[in-house]
Amino acid sequence: MPNVTYWVHPVSDLDRAERFYGELFGWTFSRGSAGGLHVLNSAPEGGLVEGTPAPRTVLAFSVDDATEAAAKVRALGGTAADDGAGGEHGTWIDCTDDQGTPFALYVPAHTAD
């Protein structure tokens, strides 16, 4: 059964957000290859990305096979990016449900093939 295993919180200024959330929650960070900040001590895992803040935080649901799950999203009337962004933290595919609500499919690096 898929669980929320990662979240992404968009912020306007990554450096300010690092100070703010670090002080607020005691989070520590590592810089990711895509330029975001991975939160090292949150559960579930998460990250901060720089850009125009979205009206909501994006939840990522863990799946065993991102390609198969993306195909199912499309079959159910949602959208899914053509290929997942693989990286040091795993494979990520941005999606929307059949009503346009964003979410992501995620295969953490420790379980990715």
C-alpha positions in Angstrom: 0.0 0.0 0.0 1.5 3.4 -1.0 2.4 5.7 1.9 3.5 9.3 1.9 7.2 9.0 2.0 8.4 12.4 0.8 7.1 16.0 0.7 8.3 19.1 -1.1 7.7 22.6 0.2 8.3 25.4 -2.3 9.8 28.6 -1.0 10.8 32.0 -2.5 14.3 32.1 -1.0 16.1 28.8 -0.2 18.7 30.4 2.1 16.1 32.2 4.1 14.0 29.1 4.3 17.0 27.1 5.5 17.5 29.5 8.4 13.8 29.8 9.2 12.9 26.1 9.2 16.2 25.1 10.7 15.5 27.4 13.7 11.8 26.6 13.9 12.0 22.8 13.6 15.7 22.0 14.3 16.0 20.6 10.8 19.4 20.0 9.2 19.9 20.0 5.5 22.0 18.8 2.6 22.1 20.4 -0.8 20.7 18.2 -3.5 22.0 17.8 -7.1 18.9 19.6 -8.4 19.6 22.6 -6.2 17.1 22.0 -3.5 17.6 21.2 0.2 16.9 17.7 1.5 15.8 17.7 5.1 18.0 15.2 6.9 16.0 14.8 10.1 12.3 14.7 9.2 9.8 11.9 9.1 8.6 11.3 6.5 11.6 12.6 4.5 11.2 15.9 2.7 12.8 18.9 1.0 12.6 22.5 0.2 12.8 23.8 -3.4 13.3 27.3 -4.6 10.8 28.9 -6.9 7.4 30.6 -6.7 5.7 29.2 -3.7 2.8 26.9 -4.7 -0.5 27.1 -2.8 0.3 23.8 -1.2 3.0 21.4 -0.3 3.3 18.5 -2.7 3.0 15.0 -1.3 4.9 12.1 -2.8 3.6 8.6 -2.5 6.0 5.6 -2.4 5.5 3.0 -5.1 7.5 -0.1 -6.1 7.6 0.8 -9.8 7.3 4.4 -10.8 6.8 3.7 -14.5 4.0 1.3 -13.9 2.3 3.6 -11.4 2.6 6.6 -13.8 0.9 4.6 -16.5 -2.0 3.8 -14.1 -2.3 7.5 -13.2 -2.7 8.3 -16.9 -5.2 5.4 -17.4 -7.3 6.8 -14.5 -7.5 10.3 -16.2 -4.6 12.0 -14.4 -1.3 13.2 -15.8 2.2 12.0 -15.2 5.6 13.2 -16.4 7.0 11.0 -19.2 10.0 9.9 -17.1 11.0 10.2 -13.5 13.8 12.5 -12.3 16.3 10.0 -10.9 18.9 11.3 -8.5 20.7 10.7 -5.3 17.4 10.5 -3.4 15.5 8.2 -5.8 13.1 8.5 -8.7 10.4 11.1 -8.7 7.5 11.6 -11.2 5.3 14.7 -11.0 1.6 13.9 -11.4 -1.8 15.4 -11.1 -5.0 13.5 -10.3 -8.1 13.5 -12.5 -9.1 16.9 -10.9 -5.7 18.6 -11.4 -4.4 18.2 -7.8 -0.6 17.8 -7.9 1.2 14.9 -6.2 4.2 12.8 -7.0 5.2 9.1 -7.3 8.4 8.3 -5.5 10.8 5.4 -5.4 13.4 6.2 -2.7 17.0 5.6 -3.7 17.5 2.8 -1.1 14.7 0.8 -2.9 15.2 2.0 -6.5 16.7 -0.5 -8.9 
